[in-house]
Amino acid sequence: MRLLFDWRLARVVDANGVVFDEVVWSGKRSSGALADRLFDLQRGRLSPEARLLSQRFPEAKADGLGAMSDVDWPSLDDEESKMFEAAAPILAKRGVANAAGDTDRRLDMLVSAAAELRAAWTTSEARCVEWTGLFLAEVDLDAQRADIPPAVAGADSMESAAAELGVNPPVHSPSEAEWQVLHDHAHGVVDLTARLDAHEEAIRVMAHQYSPSLAALIGPLGAARLIVLAGGRERLARMPSGSLQVLGAHAAMAAHRRGAPPPKHGAVLFSMPQISRSPRWVRGKIARFLAGKASIAVRCDHFGGETWTAEQVAEIHQETEAIKAKFPHPPKRGR
């Protein structure tokens, strides 16, 4: 026997479609009450009528989608259709409100916003440095790079910016209008820097709270990016370590589909110094090792395991050093 139900009624039927029992929603009906019922059904719960029948017929197997394929299931009347239409926006608004409690969604917003800010900052900062260097040729654009935007933003002329940076005044100064635009541009870079720092600090705090073991292993920013790339912490926890290893390697995976060698790691893992600062011939081995450990870490975080300690993380990093020591030279290529 099967237990079929929707928001209006529940039925117990046999394999031939014979109805053994039926219970109809007999309480006070309203769009708000219907929204509550639909919300529970979305979460996989039984309706009150279905729970009652499941007690009467414990052998009946509940089938929440069976009513949709039952040709004998009663259709909605006009009043029920209008009530359903009124309940739909209530349910949608409730879903939007509840989404704020989804840490995966919130982390996605933070990481995406930070990525957009960093893209804007990279372009604006490079333009500010290059523009200033056009007038102040003596400025070391590498060593003094971080000092240039705040120096220009805090100056009232190119000459005072030169003094702040410790170089000679420009031979050719910008016009007043040009200086004002450059000055405002530098202000924008300083503002973007502060906003980006605030975004990344918020990501660090949330990552340490939401996935402490993974954040301790690969850093909070890397942990947050992995969670977002995977589509959530649960999906990352259920993902094979081999898939985790190449998260973020979109271009390399596309090239692999065209015949190129498979990527050894994604951008997130490569940002770890244990990989990026290792000899190229051991990066794949270290990436595979760390991906396996990261997979265990996120499973501990998601399924309620013990949070990893700093000592445990240090032992893992020591093992990466042992891998490098085991392969000090590149493998010999066959002739």
C-alpha positions in Angstrom: 0.0 0.0 0.0 1.0 3.6 -0.6 0.2 6.8 1.3 -0.4 9.6 -1.2 -0.9 13.2 0.0 -0.8 16.8 -1.0 -1.8 20.0 0.9 -5.5 19.2 0.8 -5.9 15.5 1.6 -4.2 12.2 2.1 -5.2 8.7 0.8 -4.0 5.2 1.4 -4.3 3.2 -1.8 -3.3 -0.3 -2.9 -1.5 -1.4 -6.0 -4.7 -1.3 -8.0 -5.5 2.2 -7.0 -8.3 1.2 -4.6 -8.7 3.8 -1.8 -8.6 2.2 1.6 -9.0 5.5 3.6 -9.0 9.2 3.1 -8.6 12.2 5.3 -9.3 15.8 4.1 -8.0 19.1 5.6 -11.0 20.0 7.6 -9.6 22.9 9.7 -9.8 26.6 9.0 -8.3 27.3 5.6 -6.4 30.5 4.7 -3.5 31.5 2.5 -1.2 31.9 5.5 -2.1 28.4 6.8 -1.6 27.0 3.3 1.8 28.7 3.1 2.7 26.9 6.3 1.6 23.6 4.9 3.5 24.1 1.7 6.6 25.1 3.6 6.5 21.8 5.6 5.9 19.8 2.4 8.9 21.4 0.7 11.0 20.2 3.6 9.9 16.7 3.1 7.5 16.5 6.1 4.1 14.7 6.1 0.9 16.7 6.2 -1.2 16.4 9.3 -3.6 14.2 7.4 -0.8 12.0 6.1 0.6 11.6 9.6 -2.8 10.5 10.8 -3.1 7.8 8.1 0.5 6.7 8.7 -0.5 5.8 12.2 -3.6 3.9 11.1 -1.6 2.1 8.3 2.0 1.9 9.4 2.7 -0.5 6.5 1.8 2.1 3.9 4.8 3.7 2.2 4.6 7.5 2.1 4.9 9.0 -1.4 4.8 12.8 -1.5 4.9 12.9 -5.3 2.4 10.1 -6.0 -0.6 12.4 -6.0 0.8 14.2 -9.0 0.7 11.0 -11.1 -2.6 9.7 -9.8 -5.3 10.3 -12.5 -8.0 9.9 -9.9 -6.6 12.6 -7.6 -9.2 15.4 -7.2 -8.5 18.6 -9.1 -8.4 22.1 -7.4 -11.7 23.9 -7.4 -11.9 27.7 -8.0 -11.6 28.6 -4.3 -8.6 26.3 -3.7 -6.9 27.7 -6.8 -7.3 31.3 -5.6 -6.0 30.4 -2.1 -3.0 28.6 -3.7 -2.2 31.7 -5.8 -2.4 33.9 -2.7 -0.1 31.5 -0.7 2.6 31.3 -3.4 4.0 34.9 -2.8 3.8 34.4 1.0 5.9 31.2 0.6 8.4 32.9 -1.7 8.9 35.8 0.7 9.4 33.4 3.5 12.0 31.5 1.4 13.9 34.7 0.7 13.9 35.6 4.4 15.1 32.2 5.5 17.9 32.3 2.9 19.6 34.9 5.2 20.2 32.0 7.6 22.0 30.0 5.0 25.7 30.4 5.7 26.7 29.0 2.3 24.7 31.8 0.6 26.1 34.5 2.9 29.7 33.2 2.3 29.0 33.2 -1.4 27.9 36.8 -1.3 31.0 37.8 0.7 33.5 35.9 -1.5 31.9 37.1 -4.8 31.8 40.7 -3.6 35.4 40.5 -2.5 36.4 39.1 -5.9 34.6 41.9 -7.7 36.3 44.5 -5.4 39.7 43.0 -6.0 39.2 43.1 -9.8 38.2 46.8 -9.6 41.1 47.5 -7.2 43.7 45.7 -9.4 42.8 47.9 -12.4 42.4 51.1 -10.5 45.6 50.7 -8.5 47.7 49.8 -11.5 46.3 52.9 -13.3 47.1 55.2 -10.3 50.7 53.9 -10.0 51.3 54.2 -13.7 49.8 57.6 -13.9 51.8 58.9 -11.0 55.0 57.4 -12.4 54.4 59.4 -15.6 55.0 62.6 -13.7 57.4 61.3 -11.0 60.0 59.3 -12.9 62.2 58.8 -9.9 59.5 56.9 -7.9 60.4 53.2 -7.5 57.1 51.7 -8.8 57.9 48.4 -7.2 59.4 49.3 -3.8 57.1 52.3 -3.2 54.0 50.8 -4.9 51.9 50.6 -1.8 52.8 54.2 -0.8 51.8 55.9 -4.1 47.9 55.9 -3.8 47.8 57.2 -0.2 50.5 59.8 -1.0 48.7 61.2 -4.0 45.3 61.0 -2.2 46.7 63.0 0.8 48.5 65.6 -1.3 47.2 68.9 -2.6 49.5 69.0 -5.6 51.9 66.7 -7.5 54.8 68.6 -5.9 53.6 67.8 -2.4 53.0 64.1 -3.5 56.7 64.1 -4.7 57.8 65.4 -1.3 55.8 62.7 0.5 57.4 60.0 -1.6 60.9 61.5 -1.2 61.6 62.3 -4.8 62.2 65.4 -6.8 59.3 67.5 -8.1 58.0 66.7 -11.6 59.6 68.5 -14.6 56.1 68.8 -16.1 53.2 69.2 -13.7 49.6 68.2 -14.5 47.0 70.9 -15.1 44.7 71.7 -12.2 41.9 69.7 -13.8 44.1 66.8 -14.5 45.5 66.8 -11.0 42.0 66.8 -9.5 41.1 63.8 -11.5 44.3 61.9 -10.6 43.8 63.0 -6.9 40.2 61.7 -6.9 41.3 58.5 -8.6 43.9 57.9 -5.9 41.2 58.5 -3.3 39.1 55.8 -5.0 42.0 53.4 -4.8 42.5 54.1 -1.1 38.8 53.6 -0.5 38.7 50.4 -2.5 41.7 49.1 -0.4 39.8 49.7 2.8 36.7 48.1 1.5 38.5 45.1 0.3 40.3 44.7 3.6 37.0 44.9 5.4 35.4 42.3 3.1 38.3 39.8 3.5 38.3 40.3 7.3 34.6 39.4 7.3 35.4 36.3 5.2 38.1 35.3 7.7 35.7 35.6 10.6 32.9 33.6 8.9 35.3 30.9 7.6 36.8 30.3 11.0 33.4 30.0 12.5 31.8 27.9 9.7 34.7 25.6 8.8 37.4 26.0 11.5 39.5 22.9 10.6 39.6 23.6 6.9 40.4 27.3 7.6 43.2 26.2 9.9 44.7 24.0 7.2 44.6 26.1 4.1 43.7 29.5 5.5 40.3 31.1 5.9 40.2 32.9 2.5 41.2 29.6 0.8 38.6 27.6 2.8 35.9 30.1 1.9 36.7 30.0 -1.8 36.7 26.2 -1.8 33.3 26.1 -0.2 31.9 28.6 -2.7 33.4 26.9 -5.7 31.9 23.6 -4.5 28.5 25.1 -4.1 28.4 24.8 -0.3 30.1 23.1 2.6 28.0 19.9 2.4 28.8 19.4 -1.3 32.5 20.0 -0.5 32.4 17.5 2.3 30.9 14.9 0.1 33.2 15.6 -2.8 36.1 13.2 -3.6 39.5 14.6 -2.7 40.5 14.4 -6.4 37.7 16.8 -7.3 38.6 19.1 -4.5 42.2 19.1 -5.6 41.4 20.8 -9.0 38.7 23.2 -7.8 39.3 26.6 -9.5 41.2 25.1 -12.4 38.5 26.0 -14.9 40.8 27.0 -17.8 43.1 24.0 -17.3 40.1 21.6 -17.2 38.8 23.1 -20.4 42.2 22.6 -22.0 42.3 19.0 -20.7 39.0 18.3 -22.5 40.8 19.4 -25.7 43.7 17.0 -25.1 46.0 18.9 -22.8 47.4 17.1 -19.7 45.1 17.1 -16.6 45.8 19.9 -14.0 47.6 18.9 -10.9 45.9 21.5 -8.7 43.4 24.4 -8.7 44.1 28.0 -8.0 43.0 27.7 -4.4 45.4 25.0 -3.4 48.2 26.6 -5.5 47.9 29.8 -3.5 49.2 27.8 -0.5 52.9 28.4 -0.1 53.4 24.7 0.6 52.6 24.2 -3.1 53.4 27.5 -4.9 56.9 27.7 -3.3 57.7 24.0 -3.9 59.7 22.7 -6.9 57.4 22.1 -9.8 58.1 18.3 -9.8 56.6 17.8 -6.4 53.7 20.2 -6.6 51.3 17.5 -7.8 52.3 15.1 -5.0 51.9 17.8 -2.3 48.6 19.0 -3.9 47.2 15.5 -3.8 48.3 15.0 -0.2 46.8 18.4 1.0 43.6 17.8 -1.0 43.1 14.5 0.9 43.7 16.3 4.3 41.4 19.2 3.3 38.7 16.7 2.4 39.0 15.1 5.9 39.0 18.6 7.5 35.8 19.8 5.9 34.1 16.5 6.7 35.0 17.0 10.4 33.6 20.5 10.2 30.3 19.5 8.4 29.6 16.2 10.2 30.4 17.3 13.7 33.9 16.0 14.2 36.5 17.4 16.4 38.1 20.7 15.3 41.7 20.3 14.3 44.3 21.8 16.6 47.2 24.0 15.6 49.5 21.1 16.4 47.7 18.7 14.0 47.9 21.3 11.2 51.6 21.8 11.9 52.2 18.0 11.6 50.5 18.0 8.2 52.7 20.9 7.0 55.8 19.0 8.3 54.7 16.0 6.2 54.7 18.3 3.1 58.3 19.2 3.9 59.1 15.5 4.1 57.6 15.0 0.6 59.9 17.8 -0.7 62.9 16.2 1.0 62.0 12.8 -0.5 62.1 14.2 -4.0 64.9 16.8 -4.1 65.6 16.5 -7.8 63.3 16.3 -10.8 62.7 12.9 -12.3 64.9 11.8 -15.1 63.3 11.8 -18.5 63.5 8.7 -20.6 65.3 9.0 -23.9 
